Amino acid sequence: MKIAILGFGTVGSGVYEIARTLKNIEVKKVFEKDLSKIDIATDSYDEIINDKEIELVVECMGGLHPAYEFIMKALQNKKSVVSANKAVIAKYLDEFLKTAKENNVEFRFEASVGGGIPCLAGIQKIHRIENIDKFYGIFNGTSNFILDNMYRFENEFVTSLKTAQKLGYAELDPSADIDGYDVTNKVIISFALAYDGFIKNEFPCFTMRNITKEDILYFKKQGFVAKYIGEATTKGNKYEASVMLNLFPINALEANVLSNYNIVTVQSHTMGEVKFYGQGAGKLPTANAIIQDILDIQAKISFNPISIEKKYTYSSNLFKHKYVIRSNEELKGNFEKLDKDGNNLYHYTKEITQTDLLKLVEEKDYLVVKLSEY
């Protein structure tokens, strides 16, 4: 199969590197503005689109535009597309799948969630037999590196963030990772395969940038480890989802996921809990997942046909959970416990809904952490 790669950065070059080791994949063109990067580079996308020999396009550009336009043009010209771009997939997945079906080609995106971890394939395989009760996990390696660094070395947030940036785990602008946008996109994509529906970004997403060394040390004394968790579940045609810090007991698997690793858990009736663990990002792990999609398309392998026709409505009253809210002032409300540590007040709620939680915090800059039930 002859393919083209859009973008020759970290992931694109990784795809090229692995593809060169395989006899049944040939990279014919690389779309790249800097033509000196590789001898098969072109800065003309039409050259790729008009090449009848190219059957598949790998989109490694990132961002929304022109990635959206390039993906659509490839599908409309009867070329399959593989992408790791969670931002564009989370926003336009319905359009991509519809266009691919109309043109009898494939749109695959395993690498968009969990990097090299085959968690989307796992979700599809479980879902073809039974309904999925819920999924949750550490979906972002950058945020996990920061929290792990703060916990193990008792560093301040800013110090851990700078270390992550120095090692290449965090961008210069880390907002997508530490404010939850990246995890939100991955929850939306995972939800589509778990529940056959395409939800929008309308569920609570709490930043983790306001957690401090003092918070980490306080939770450590209580026997907890903080992790940044994305999760979703359904009840009938309603769903609940969130992106926020969760507290896990120190012996929980999630509490022991170190550095920039990810872990995603899928829960169903006959399988119980299945956990997918591994490198959630990086050049070769992500490229490996992309190559897997290419090989599956080539071999016409599909774990479960993707359908996102079901309609779901977000509800903030579906389930009740316990939370911890840290502030510098005593909050009004009927709390289970109030704990003072230095200048910080930790309010432990009773089991409350997301609606109740949002009323308590009122968009103020409190630290909001869920007491994990897992």
Secondary structure as a PSIPRED ss2 file (coil, helix, strand):
# PSIPRED VFORMAT (PSIPRED V4.0)

   1 M C   1.000  0.000  0.000
   2 K E   0.000  0.000  1.000
   3 I E   0.000  0.000  1.000
   4 A E   0.000  0.000  1.000
   5 I E   0.000  0.000  1.000
   6 L E   0.000  0.000  1.000
   7 G C   1.000  0.000  0.000
   8 F C   1.000  0.000  0.000
   9 G C   1.000  0.000  0.000
  10 T H   0.000  1.000  0.000
  11 V H   0.000  1.000  0.000
  12 G H   0.000  1.000  0.000
  13 S H   0.000  1.000  0.000
  14 G H   0.000  1.000  0.000
  15 V H   0.000  1.000  0.000
  16 Y H   0.000  1.000  0.000
  17 E H   0.000  1.000  0.000
  18 I H   0.000  1.000  0.000
  19 A H   0.000  1.000  0.000
  20 R C   1.000  0.000  0.000
  21 T C   1.000  0.000  0.000
  22 L C   1.000  0.000  0.000
  23 K C   1.000  0.000  0.000
  24 N C   1.000  0.000  0.000
  25 I C   1.000  0.000  0.000
  26 E E   0.000  0.000  1.000
  27 V E   0.000  0.000  1.000
  28 K E   0.000  0.000  1.000
  29 K E   0.000  0.000  1.000
  30 V E   0.000  0.000  1.000
  31 F E   0.000  0.000  1.000
  32 E C   1.000  0.000  0.000
  33 K C   1.000  0.000  0.000
  34 D C   1.000  0.000  0.000
  35 L C   1.000  0.000  0.000
  36 S C   1.000  0.000  0.000
  37 K C   1.000  0.000  0.000
  38 I C   1.000  0.000  0.000
  39 D C   1.000  0.000  0.000
  40 I C   1.000  0.000  0.000
  41 A E   0.000  0.000  1.000
  42 T E   0.000  0.000  1.000
  43 D C   1.000  0.000  0.000
  44 S C   1.000  0.000  0.000
  45 Y H   0.000  1.000  0.000
  46 D H   0.000  1.000  0.000
  47 E H   0.000  1.000  0.000
  48 I H   0.000  1.000  0.000
  49 I H   0.000  1.000  0.000
  50 N C   1.000  0.000  0.000
  51 D C   1.000  0.000  0.000
  52 K C   1.000  0.000  0.000
  53 E C   1.000  0.000  0.000
  54 I E   0.000  0.000  1.000
  55 E E   0.000  0.000  1.000
  56 L E   0.000  0.000  1.000
  57 V E   0.000  0.000  1.000
  58 V E   0.000  0.000  1.000
  59 E E   0.000  0.000  1.000
  60 C C   1.000  0.000  0.000
  61 M C   1.000  0.000  0.000
  62 G C   1.000  0.000  0.000
  63 G C   1.000  0.000  0.000
  64 L C   1.000  0.000  0.000
  65 H C   1.000  0.000  0.000
  66 P C   1.000  0.000  0.000
  67 A H   0.000  1.000  0.000
  68 Y H   0.000  1.000  0.000
  69 E H   0.000  1.000  0.000
  70 F H   0.000  1.000  0.000
  71 I H   0.000  1.000  0.000
  72 M H   0.000  1.000  0.000
  73 K H   0.000  1.000  0.000
  74 A H   0.000  1.000  0.000
  75 L H   0.000  1.000  0.000
  76 Q H   0.000  1.000  0.000
  77 N C   1.000  0.000  0.000
  78 K C   1.000  0.000  0.000
  79 K C   1.000  0.000  0.000
  80 S E   0.000  0.000  1.000
  81 V E   0.000  0.000  1.000
  82 V E   0.000  0.000  1.000
  83 S E   0.000  0.000  1.000
  84 A C   1.000  0.000  0.000
  85 N C   1.000  0.000  0.000
  86 K H   0.000  1.000  0.000
  87 A H   0.000  1.000  0.000
  88 V H   0.000  1.000  0.000
  89 I H   0.000  1.000  0.000
  90 A H   0.000  1.000  0.000
  91 K H   0.000  1.000  0.000
  92 Y H   0.000  1.000  0.000
  93 L H   0.000  1.000  0.000
  94 D H   0.000  1.000  0.000
  95 E H   0.000  1.000  0.000
  96 F H   0.000  1.000  0.000
  97 L H   0.000  1.000  0.000
  98 K H   0.000  1.000  0.000
  99 T H   0.000  1.000  0.000
 100 A H   0.000  1.000  0.000
 101 K H   0.000  1.000  0.000
 102 E H   0.000  1.000  0.000
 103 N C   1.000  0.000  0.000
 104 N C   1.000  0.000  0.000
 105 V C   1.000  0.000  0.000
 106 E C   1.000  0.000  0.000
 107 F E   0.000  0.000  1.000
 108 R E   0.000  0.000  1.000
 109 F C   1.000  0.000  0.000
 110 E H   0.000  1.000  0.000
 111 A H   0.000  1.000  0.000
 112 S H   0.000  1.000  0.000
 113 V C   1.000  0.000  0.000
 114 G C   1.000  0.000  0.000
 115 G C   1.000  0.000  0.000
 116 G C   1.000  0.000  0.000
 117 I C   1.000  0.000  0.000
 118 P C   1.000  0.000  0.000
 119 C H   0.000  1.000  0.000
 120 L H   0.000  1.000  0.000
 121 A H   0.000  1.000  0.000
 122 G H   0.000  1.000  0.000
 123 I H   0.000  1.000  0.000
 124 Q H   0.000  1.000  0.000
 125 K H   0.000  1.000  0.000
 126 I H   0.000  1.000  0.000
 127 H H   0.000  1.000  0.000
 128 R C   1.000  0.000  0.000
 129 I C   1.000  0.000  0.000
 130 E C   1.000  0.000  0.000
 131 N C   1.000  0.000  0.000
 132 I E   0.000  0.000  1.000
 133 D E   0.000  0.000  1.000
 134 K E   0.000  0.000  1.000
 135 F E   0.000  0.000  1.000
 136 Y E   0.000  0.000  1.000
 137 G E   0.000  0.000  1.000
 138 I E   0.000  0.000  1.000
 139 F C   1.000  0.000  0.000
 140 N C   1.000  0.000  0.000
 141 G H   0.000  1.000  0.000
 142 T H   0.000  1.000  0.000
 143 S H   0.000  1.000  0.000
 144 N H   0.000  1.000  0.000
 145 F H   0.000  1.000  0.000
 146 I H   0.000  1.000  0.000
 147 L H   0.000  1.000  0.000
 148 D H   0.000  1.000  0.000
 149 N H   0.000  1.000  0.000
 150 M H   0.000  1.000  0.000
 151 Y H   0.000  1.000  0.000
 152 R H   0.000  1.000  0.000
 153 F H   0.000  1.000  0.000
 154 E C   1.000  0.000  0.000
 155 N C   1.000  0.000  0.000
 156 E C   1.000  0.000  0.000
 157 F H   0.000  1.000  0.000
 158 V H   0.000  1.000  0.000
 159 T H   0.000  1.000  0.000
 160 S H   0.000  1.000  0.000
 161 L H   0.000  1.000  0.000
 162 K H   0.000  1.000  0.000
 163 T H   0.000  1.000  0.000
 164 A H   0.000  1.000  0.000
 165 Q H   0.000  1.000  0.000
 166 K H   0.000  1.000  0.000
 167 L C   1.000  0.000  0.000
 168 G C   1.000  0.000  0.000
 169 Y C   1.000  0.000  0.000
 170 A C   1.000  0.000  0.000
 171 E C   1.000  0.000  0.000
 172 L C   1.000  0.000  0.000
 173 D C   1.000  0.000  0.000
 174 P C   1.000  0.000  0.000
 175 S H   0.000  1.000  0.000
 176 A H   0.000  1.000  0.000
 177 D H   0.000  1.000  0.000
 178 I H   0.000  1.000  0.000
 179 D C   1.000  0.000  0.000
 180 G C   1.000  0.000  0.000
 181 Y H   0.000  1.000  0.000
 182 D H   0.000  1.000  0.000
 183 V H   0.000  1.000  0.000
 184 T H   0.000  1.000  0.000
 185 N H   0.000  1.000  0.000
 186 K H   0.000  1.000  0.000
 187 V H   0.000  1.000  0.000
 188 I H   0.000  1.000  0.000
 189 I H   0.000  1.000  0.000
 190 S H   0.000  1.000  0.000
 191 F H   0.000  1.000  0.000
 192 A H   0.000  1.000  0.000
 193 L H   0.000  1.000  0.000
 194 A H   0.000  1.000  0.000
 195 Y H   0.000  1.000  0.000
 196 D C   1.000  0.000  0.000
 197 G E   0.000  0.000  1.000
 198 F C   1.000  0.000  0.000
 199 I C   1.000  0.000  0.000
 200 K C   1.000  0.000  0.000
 201 N C   1.000  0.000  0.000
 202 E C   1.000  0.000  0.000
 203 F C   1.000  0.000  0.000
 204 P C   1.000  0.000  0.000
 205 C E   0.000  0.000  1.000
 206 F C   1.000  0.000  0.000
 207 T C   1.000  0.000  0.000
 208 M C   1.000  0.000  0.000
 209 R C   1.000  0.000  0.000
 210 N C   1.000  0.000  0.000
 211 I C   1.000  0.000  0.000
 212 T C   1.000  0.000  0.000
 213 K H   0.000  1.000  0.000
 214 E H   0.000  1.000  0.000
 215 D H   0.000  1.000  0.000
 216 I H   0.000  1.000  0.000
 217 L H   0.000  1.000  0.000
 218 Y H   0.000  1.000  0.000
 219 F H   0.000  1.000  0.000
 220 K H   0.000  1.000  0.000
 221 K H   0.000  1.000  0.000
 222 Q C   1.000  0.000  0.000
 223 G C   1.000  0.000  0.000
 224 F E   0.000  0.000  1.000
 225 V E   0.000  0.000  1.000
 226 A E   0.000  0.000  1.000
 227 K E   0.000  0.000  1.000
 228 Y E   0.000  0.000  1.000
 229 I E   0.000  0.000  1.000
 230 G E   0.000  0.000  1.000
 231 E E   0.000  0.000  1.000
 232 A E   0.000  0.000  1.000
 233 T E   0.000  0.000  1.000
 234 T E   0.000  0.000  1.000
 235 K E   0.000  0.000  1.000
 236 G C   1.000  0.000  0.000
 237 N C   1.000  0.000  0.000
 238 K E   0.000  0.000  1.000
 239 Y E   0.000  0.000  1.000
 240 E E   0.000  0.000  1.000
 241 A E   0.000  0.000  1.000
 242 S E   0.000  0.000  1.000
 243 V E   0.000  0.000  1.000
 244 M E   0.000  0.000  1.000
 245 L E   0.000  0.000  1.000
 246 N E   0.000  0.000  1.000
 247 L E   0.000  0.000  1.000
 248 F E   0.000  0.000  1.000
 249 P E   0.000  0.000  1.000
 250 I C   1.000  0.000  0.000
 251 N C   1.000  0.000  0.000
 252 A C   1.000  0.000  0.000
 253 L C   1.000  0.000  0.000
 254 E H   0.000  1.000  0.000
 255 A H   0.000  1.000  0.000
 256 N H   0.000  1.000  0.000
 257 V C   1.000  0.000  0.000
 258 L C   1.000  0.000  0.000
 259 S C   1.000  0.000  0.000
 260 N C   1.000  0.000  0.000
 261 Y E   0.000  0.000  1.000
 262 N E   0.000  0.000  1.000
 263 I E   0.000  0.000  1.000
 264 V E   0.000  0.000  1.000
 265 T E   0.000  0.000  1.000
 266 V E   0.000  0.000  1.000
 267 Q E   0.000  0.000  1.000
 268 S E   0.000  0.000  1.000
 269 H C   1.000  0.000  0.000
 270 T C   1.000  0.000  0.000
 271 M C   1.000  0.000  0.000
 272 G E   0.000  0.000  1.000
 273 E E   0.000  0.000  1.000
 274 V E   0.000  0.000  1.000
 275 K E   0.000  0.000  1.000
 276 F E   0.000  0.000  1.000
 277 Y E   0.000  0.000  1.000
 278 G E   0.000  0.000  1.000
 279 Q E   0.000  0.000  1.000
 280 G C   1.000  0.000  0.000
 281 A C   1.000  0.000  0.000
 282 G C   1.000  0.000  0.000
 283 K H   0.000  1.000  0.000
 284 L H   0.000  1.000  0.000
 285 P H   0.000  1.000  0.000
 286 T H   0.000  1.000  0.000
 287 A H   0.000  1.000  0.000
 288 N H   0.000  1.000  0.000
 289 A H   0.000  1.000  0.000
 290 I H   0.000  1.000  0.000
 291 I H   0.000  1.000  0.000
 292 Q H   0.000  1.000  0.000
 293 D H   0.000  1.000  0.000
 294 I H   0.000  1.000  0.000
 295 L H   0.000  1.000  0.000
 296 D H   0.000  1.000  0.000
 297 I H   0.000  1.000  0.000
 298 Q H   0.000  1.000  0.000
 299 A C   1.000  0.000  0.000
 300 K C   1.000  0.000  0.000
 301 I C   1.000  0.000  0.000
 302 S C   1.000  0.000  0.000
 303 F C   1.000  0.000  0.000
 304 N C   1.000  0.000  0.000
 305 P C   1.000  0.000  0.000
 306 I C   1.000  0.000  0.000
 307 S C   1.000  0.000  0.000
 308 I C   1.000  0.000  0.000
 309 E E   0.000  0.000  1.000
 310 K E   0.000  0.000  1.000
 311 K C   1.000  0.000  0.000
 312 Y C   1.000  0.000  0.000
 313 T E   0.000  0.000  1.000
 314 Y E   0.000  0.000  1.000
 315 S C   1.000  0.000  0.000
 316 S C   1.000  0.000  0.000
 317 N C   1.000  0.000  0.000
 318 L C   1.000  0.000  0.000
 319 F C   1.000  0.000  0.000
 320 K C   1.000  0.000  0.000
 321 H E   0.000  0.000  1.000
 322 K C   1.000  0.000  0.000
 323 Y E   0.000  0.000  1.000
 324 V E   0.000  0.000  1.000
 325 I E   0.000  0.000  1.000
 326 R E   0.000  0.000  1.000
 327 S E   0.000  0.000  1.000
 328 N C   1.000  0.000  0.000
 329 E C   1.000  0.000  0.000
 330 E C   1.000  0.000  0.000
 331 L C   1.000  0.000  0.000
 332 K C   1.000  0.000  0.000
 333 G C   1.000  0.000  0.000
 334 N C   1.000  0.000  0.000
 335 F C   1.000  0.000  0.000
 336 E C   1.000  0.000  0.000
 337 K E   0.000  0.000  1.000
 338 L E   0.000  0.000  1.000
 339 D E   0.000  0.000  1.000
 340 K E   0.000  0.000  1.000
 341 D E   0.000  0.000  1.000
 342 G C   1.000  0.000  0.000
 343 N C   1.000  0.000  0.000
 344 N E   0.000  0.000  1.000
 345 L E   0.000  0.000  1.000
 346 Y E   0.000  0.000  1.000
 347 H E   0.000  0.000  1.000
 348 Y E   0.000  0.000  1.000
 349 T C   1.000  0.000  0.000
 350 K C   1.000  0.000  0.000
 351 E C   1.000  0.000  0.000
 352 I E   0.000  0.000  1.000
 353 T C   1.000  0.000  0.000
 354 Q H   0.000  1.000  0.000
 355 T H   0.000  1.000  0.000
 356 D H   0.000  1.000  0.000
 357 L H   0.000  1.000  0.000
 358 L H   0.000  1.000  0.000
 359 K H   0.000  1.000  0.000
 360 L H   0.000  1.000  0.000
 361 V H   0.000  1.000  0.000
 362 E C   1.000  0.000  0.000
 363 E C   1.000  0.000  0.000
 364 K C   1.000  0.000  0.000
 365 D C   1.000  0.000  0.000
 366 Y C   1.000  0.000  0.000
 367 L E   0.000  0.000  1.000
 368 V E   0.000  0.000  1.000
 369 V E   0.000  0.000  1.000
 370 K E   0.000  0.000  1.000
 371 L E   0.000  0.000  1.000
 372 S C   1.000  0.000  0.000
 373 E C   1.000  0.000  0.000
 374 Y C   1.000  0.000  0.000
